[in-house]
Each structure stands twice: as structure tokens, then as C-alpha cells.
Amino acid sequence: MKKILFIDRDGTIILENPQNYQIDSIEKINFYPKVIFFLSKIVQKLNYDLVMVTNQDGLGTNKYPEKTFWPIHNHILNILRTEGIHFSSVHIDRTFPEENYSTRKPGIGMLTNYLKSDYYNISKSFVIGDRITDVLLAKNLGCQSIWIKKDHRFQIKEEKDYYSTINEKNLKEIISLKTDNWEKIYEYLSSISSKKLLIHQRVTLETNVKITISLYGKGKANVQTGLGFFDHLLQQIAFHSSMDLNIQTKGDLYVDEHHTIEDTGIALGEIFNKTLGNKKGIERYGFYCLPMDESLATVALDLGGRNQLVWKTKFFREKIGKVPTEMFHHFFKSFSFSAKCNLHIHAVGKNEHHKIESIFKCFAKAIKMAIQKNSNKIPSSKGLL
């Protein structure tokens, strides 16, 4: 589901005019410091729709004629568009505070369609604005607020009146971030995206595999499969890819190791593919060459939606630890099939332990490269992966 940033205009994207509340000439337009740079990064790297919500007191009256407003407003939007910043919609309320219209912030009269749509995840969305009315708009929508302001005290009578109607503790629960810096806003929204966790469970008559994954984590791992050396190799994937992985596999080891290793590979590929979603913005391709003492591994992969494993390595021992060496090929084949990726693995070496460990480390490094985000586009000339 898509998330939204409901963004105020005056005091948030452009600075308010201290002498005159209305921005009534192009010369009075001053953009909030770094707003264009970091809004552009938000659009490119994070999964949010932008919606502008602004109160323009008395727009269309003699005191604030439309012929003054629209050239300035369109000029602001055009500048933002040149940097790739597009608002999917713009909502403007023209009323005065004393009229108490439901369309005026913090009322949600202009935004009810977003609440009715299954396309948007409002609870994970944010209102970004400089007024307490923006904070309360977030409360009324059921989302979070980022309060952008140099002085977070309530100095305007309208704000004091609104503030007196709610409990301060509830207000703190609504505000996720107080700042006057768009770089901090970008860093905060990025940190939320990187902490995204997905849980996946695959249950068969032979195994029960439960995996939690965060693609952009810190390389933390909690792995228990009942096979010590296999646990060690899966931990290498987490550490060297910087993904956070929690893998708990209960398999029929009293039979043999096959089902445990195969189903862990299948489940890991399934959750990996599910977490990538439409793969918008990722590099897609990853490749790495990694030495480990006398061993050398090379891994190349394509997260393009088609499965294929090319395996060019041989092992001359039946087992390493309690893991049959024939199962390493089968693990990566299972992952390739369920993750829908091309995977080419070559390795040489004399020490079997070094050989397979270099493969797993190299695989992790290739994944780390492939999932890095560098744009807001689907990485395919077809427009679909």
C-alpha cells in the first residue's frame, strides 16, 4: 500500500513573509532551506506520494484575488517539477478560521477520499507542516506528524486555541519528529524505510521455517536450523549484505539434512522476493569477486524476475560439519527459483571450508549491490520486472 506525505506549503516548502502573511509577488518567494534537494531525494529513494494541503485565507476575495495567487503558486510548483518533485494532488482551502469549515486544516473535509481508498496506508503516512493545525490534521487523519519549525512553541492565537482542546500527552504521541531541517526529515523517513521488517513462514509436513528480514539493516543475524555449519553460512549472508535476518527452521533432521536446507532456501528466496516488491529504484544487478585464503569465489546475479542457477564448483568431501556438500548447490537452486533471480556461482580452492564460505560471503556482497537504490524507476526497459 502506498504511503503519503501531506505537506503544507507556507512555512514548510516556502518561508512565510514576516511582513505580510500572503505571498503576493514572485519576489517574496523564498524556499525553505534545502527543501528542494531533500524533497527530491525523498521522491527518488523513498516510497511516498506527495500531496499538498494548504490554507489560503480568503483566496478569491478582494483582499486576496486569485490573479495574485495562481501565478505565484504555479511558479512554485514548476520550480519543484524541474527537480522531479511532483505532487499527485493539491488541496487548497479558502475559508477563514472563524467560519469553522471542515475543509480547513485541521479538518479533513478535503481528504476523505484518501481514507476510503484501499490503495493508501494512512497509518504509515505523515503530515509535514509548521503549525499546530498540521499536527492536529495528522491526528484527525490517523497518521503521524513531522512538525517543522524553528521554535516549537504555540505563539499564534489560533494555535493556542487548538492546543487547549487536546491533551499534551496525546499531542506528543502524534509528533514523530520536531525539526527545522529538511535533511533531518529525509534521514528520519529513510531510517523508517530501512527498518521495514517482513515476516514469512513456510510450513510443510517436513519443515517449519520462519524468517524475519530487513533488507537495509545492520547485518544482525539470529539463525537456528539445527545444523551448526549451515547456521554459520547463513550468518555470513546477513553480516556481509547488511540485511537483518532471523531464521528459525525446524526440520526432520532425524531423516536427513535435505529438507531443512532446501526449505530454508525456498523460504529465504520467497521472503526476499516479497520484500523487494516491484523492485522500483534498485540496481537490480550485483556481482562480486571474493578471495578467502587460497579459495576464490565469483558471484553474479540479476533480480530480473527469472530464475536460473549456473553452478561451477566442485567439492571433494562428502560433508562439511553436518552439511552434505551436494546440498550447497541445492540451497542456491532453491533460492534462485523462489527469489526469481539469475544466479551464477563460480569457485575454486583446495580447502572445502574456505571454498563454500567464500561463496556465501560473495553471494551476500552481490545482493548488497543489487538491492541498493539509485532512482525511482523500475530497473528495466520493459517498465516491469
C-alpha positions in Angstrom: 0.0 0.0 0.0 1.2 3.5 -0.9 2.2 6.0 1.8 1.5 9.7 1.6 3.4 12.8 2.8 0.7 15.5 3.3 2.8 18.7 3.0 1.9 22.2 4.0 3.1 25.0 1.6 3.7 28.2 3.5 6.3 27.8 6.3 7.2 24.3 5.1 8.1 24.5 1.4 8.4 28.2 1.2 9.1 30.7 4.0 6.3 32.8 5.2 6.6 36.5 4.7 7.2 38.1 8.1 5.8 41.5 7.0 2.8 40.1 5.1 1.1 36.8 5.7 0.2 36.5 2.0 3.0 35.8 -0.6 1.6 38.3 -3.2 4.6 38.6 -5.5 7.2 36.3 -7.0 10.0 38.4 -5.4 8.7 37.4 -2.0 9.1 33.6 -2.7 11.9 32.2 -0.6 12.2 28.4 -0.4 12.8 26.7 2.9 16.5 25.9 3.2 17.4 22.6 1.4 13.8 21.7 0.9 14.2 21.2 -2.9 17.3 19.0 -2.5 15.9 16.7 0.2 12.3 16.5 -1.2 14.0 15.4 -4.5 15.8 12.6 -2.6 12.6 11.6 -0.8 10.9 11.3 -4.2 13.8 9.3 -5.7 14.6 6.9 -2.9 11.5 6.5 -0.7 8.0 5.2 -1.5 5.7 8.2 -0.8 3.1 10.0 -2.8 3.2 13.8 -2.2 0.0 15.7 -1.5 -0.1 19.4 -0.8 -2.6 20.7 1.7 -2.7 24.4 2.4 -5.0 27.0 4.0 -5.1 30.2 2.0 -7.4 32.6 4.0 -9.9 34.4 1.8 -8.5 33.3 -1.5 -10.7 34.8 -4.2 -11.8 37.8 -2.2 -10.8 41.4 -2.9 -8.1 41.2 -0.2 -6.6 38.1 -1.8 -7.5 37.9 -5.5 -6.9 34.8 -7.5 -5.0 36.6 -10.1 -2.4 37.3 -7.5 -2.3 33.8 -6.1 -2.1 31.5 -9.1 0.9 32.8 -10.9 2.9 32.6 -7.7 1.6 29.1 -6.8 2.2 27.7 -10.2 5.7 29.2 -10.3 6.5 27.3 -7.0 5.1 24.0 -8.4 7.0 24.5 -11.7 10.3 25.0 -9.9 9.7 21.9 -7.9 8.9 19.9 -11.0 12.2 20.8 -12.6 13.8 18.8 -9.8 11.5 15.8 -10.2 9.2 16.8 -7.3 5.6 16.2 -8.4 2.5 16.5 -6.2 -0.1 13.9 -7.1 -2.7 16.4 -5.9 -3.0 19.9 -4.3 -5.8 20.8 -1.9 -6.4 24.5 -1.1 -8.9 25.7 1.5 -10.0 29.3 1.0 -12.0 29.8 4.2 -11.2 31.9 7.3 -10.7 30.2 10.8 -13.8 31.7 12.3 -16.0 30.0 9.6 -15.1 26.6 11.0 -15.3 24.7 7.7 -14.5 21.0 7.7 -12.2 21.6 4.7 -9.9 23.9 6.7 -7.0 22.3 8.5 -7.1 20.5 10.9 -10.4 19.4 9.3 -10.2 16.6 6.8 -13.0 17.5 4.6 -10.8 17.8 1.5 -9.0 14.5 2.2 -11.7 11.9 2.9 -11.1 10.1 -0.3 -7.7 9.0 0.9 -9.3 7.4 4.0 -11.8 5.4 1.8 -9.1 4.1 -0.6 -7.5 0.7 -0.2 -4.5 2.0 -2.2 -3.1 4.1 0.6 -1.7 3.2 4.0 -2.7 6.2 6.1 -1.4 4.9 9.4 2.2 4.9 7.9 1.8 8.3 6.3 2.8 11.7 7.6 1.7 15.3 7.7 4.6 17.8 7.4 3.8 21.3 8.5 4.8 24.3 10.7 1.5 24.9 12.5 -0.2 23.0 15.3 -3.1 22.7 12.9 -0.9 20.5 10.8 -0.2 18.3 13.8 -3.9 18.0 14.5 -4.6 17.3 10.9 -2.4 14.2 11.3 -4.3 13.2 14.4 -7.6 13.6 12.6 -6.4 11.5 9.6 -4.9 8.8 11.8 -1.3 9.3 10.7 1.9 10.8 12.2 3.2 14.3 12.2 6.5 15.9 11.4 6.5 19.4 12.9 8.9 21.6 11.0 9.6 24.9 12.8 12.4 26.8 14.4 10.5 27.5 17.6 8.1 24.7 18.6 6.1 26.9 20.9 2.5 28.0 20.3 2.7 31.7 19.6 -0.4 32.2 17.3 -3.8 32.6 18.9 -5.3 30.1 16.5 -2.7 27.5 17.5 -3.2 28.2 21.3 -7.0 27.7 20.9 -6.5 24.4 19.2 -3.8 23.2 21.6 -6.0 23.9 24.6 -8.6 21.3 23.2 -6.3 18.3 23.4 -4.2 16.6 25.9 -0.4 17.3 25.7 0.5 13.7 26.1 -1.7 12.8 23.1 0.0 15.5 21.1 3.4 14.0 21.8 2.2 10.7 20.5 1.2 12.3 17.2 4.5 14.1 16.6 7.2 11.7 15.4 9.8 14.4 14.7 10.3 18.1 15.7 12.9 19.8 13.5 13.6 22.9 11.4 15.8 21.0 9.0 14.7 19.1 5.8 17.9 17.0 5.9 16.7 15.6 9.3 13.3 14.9 7.8 14.9 12.9 5.0 17.1 11.0 7.4 14.2 10.2 9.6 12.0 8.9 6.7 14.9 6.9 5.4 15.5 5.3 8.7 11.9 4.2 8.9 12.2 2.6 5.4 15.4 0.8 6.4 13.8 -0.7 9.5 11.0 -2.2 7.5 10.5 -5.8 8.6 8.8 -8.6 6.9 7.9 -11.9 8.4 7.3 -15.1 6.4 6.5 -18.6 7.4 6.6 -21.8 5.3 5.1 -24.9 6.8 5.2 -28.4 5.3 4.9 -31.9 6.7 8.7 -32.0 6.7 9.7 -28.5 7.9 8.6 -25.3 9.7 10.6 -22.3 8.5 10.0 -18.8 9.9 12.1 -15.9 8.7 12.1 -12.2 9.5 14.1 -9.9 7.2 15.0 -6.2 6.9 16.8 -5.6 3.6 18.5 -2.4 4.8 19.6 -3.3 8.3 22.9 -3.6 10.2 23.8 -7.2 9.4 22.4 -8.7 12.5 21.6 -12.4 12.5 19.7 -14.9 14.7 19.8 -18.3 12.9 18.8 -21.7 14.2 18.4 -24.5 11.8 19.8 -27.4 13.8 22.9 -27.5 11.6 25.8 -25.6 13.1 27.8 -25.0 9.9 24.7 -24.1 7.9 23.8 -21.5 10.6 27.3 -20.1 10.2 26.9 -19.7 6.5 23.5 -18.0 6.8 25.0 -15.6 9.3 27.6 -14.7 6.7 24.8 -13.7 4.3 23.4 -11.3 6.9 26.7 -9.8 8.0 28.1 -9.2 4.5 24.9 -8.0 2.9 23.9 -5.7 5.9 20.5 -7.4 5.9 19.0 -8.3 9.3 17.9 -11.9 9.3 16.1 -14.0 11.8 15.8 -17.6 10.6 14.2 -20.4 12.6 14.0 -23.8 10.9 12.6 -26.9 12.5 13.1 -29.8 10.1 13.1 -33.6 10.0 16.8 -34.0 10.7 16.1 -37.5 12.0 15.6 -38.3 8.3 18.5 -36.3 6.9 19.6 -32.7 6.2 17.9 -32.3 2.8 14.5 -30.9 3.7 15.9 -28.5 6.2 18.4 -26.9 3.8 16.1 -27.0 0.8 13.1 -25.4 2.6 15.2 -22.8 4.2 16.5 -21.8 0.8 12.9 -21.7 -0.6 11.6 -19.6 2.3 14.5 -17.2 2.2 14.0 -16.7 -1.5 10.3 -16.2 -1.1 10.6 -13.5 1.6 13.5 -11.8 -0.2 11.4 -11.5 -3.4 8.3 -10.4 -1.5 10.2 -7.7 0.4 11.7 -6.3 -2.9 8.1 -5.7 -4.1 8.1 -4.2 -7.6 11.9 -3.6 -7.3 11.4 0.1 -8.0 14.7 2.0 -7.7 17.1 -0.9 -7.0 20.2 -1.5 -9.0 18.9 -5.0 -10.0 22.3 -6.4 -10.9 25.0 -7.4 -8.4 28.4 -9.0 -8.9 31.4 -9.7 -6.6 34.7 -11.5 -6.5 36.0 -12.5 -3.1 39.1 -14.4 -2.0 39.4 -16.4 1.2 43.0 -17.6 1.6 43.6 -20.0 -1.4 39.9 -20.0 -2.4 38.3 -17.6 -4.8 34.6 -17.1 -5.4 32.8 -15.1 -8.0 29.0 -14.4 -7.9 26.8 -12.5 -10.4 23.1 -12.1 -10.0 20.2 -10.5 -11.7 17.0 -9.8 -9.8 15.1 -9.6 -13.0 12.2 -12.0 -12.3 13.5 -15.1 -14.0 15.2 -18.0 -12.1 18.4 -19.6 -13.3 21.4 -21.1 -11.5 24.7 -21.7 -13.1 27.0 -23.5 -10.7 30.6 -24.1 -11.5 32.3 -25.5 -8.4 33.2 -29.0 -7.1 33.6 -30.3 -3.6 35.8 -33.3 -2.8 34.4 -34.1 0.7 31.0 -35.6 1.4 30.3 -33.2 4.3 31.5 -30.0 5.9 30.3 -30.2 9.5 27.0 -31.9 9.3 26.1 -30.4 5.9 26.3 -32.6 2.8 28.3 -30.7 0.2 25.8 -31.6 -2.5 23.3 -29.5 -0.7 25.1 -26.2 -1.3 24.1 -26.4 -5.0 20.6 -27.3 -4.0 20.3 -24.4 -1.5 21.2 -21.8 -4.1 19.0 -23.5 -6.7 16.0 -23.3 -4.3 16.8 -19.6 -3.5 17.1 -18.8 -7.2 13.8 -20.4 -8.0 11.8 -18.7 -5.3 13.6 -15.3 -5.4 13.1 -15.3 -9.2 16.7 -14.4 -9.9 19.6 -15.4 -12.2 22.5 -16.6 -10.1 26.0 -17.5 -11.5 28.4 -19.0 -8.9 32.0 -20.0 -9.7 34.5 -21.0 -7.1 38.0 -22.7 -6.9 40.1 -23.7 -4.0 41.7 -26.6 -2.1 40.1 -26.0 1.4 36.5 -27.0 1.2 35.5 -24.9 4.2 37.1 -21.8 2.7 35.5 -22.5 -0.7 31.9 -22.6 0.5 32.3 -19.8 3.0 33.8 -17.6 0.3 30.7 -18.4 -1.9 28.3 -17.3 0.8 30.2 -14.1 1.6 30.5 -13.3 -2.1 26.8 -14.0 -2.6 26.0 -11.6 0.2 28.1 -8.8 -1.3 26.4 -9.3 -4.7 23.0 -9.0 -3.0 24.0 -5.8 -1.2 25.0 -4.3 -4.5 21.8 -5.4 -6.3 19.4 -4.0 -3.8 20.9 -0.6 -3.5 18.5 2.2 -4.5 19.7 4.8 -7.0 16.5 6.1 -8.6 12.7 6.0 -8.6 12.4 3.9 -11.7 11.8 0.2 -12.4 15.2 -1.1 -13.5 14.0 -2.5 -16.8 13.4 -1.0 -20.3 10.2 -3.0 -20.2 8.9 -1.0 -17.3 8.2 -4.2 -15.3 10.1 -6.9 -13.5 
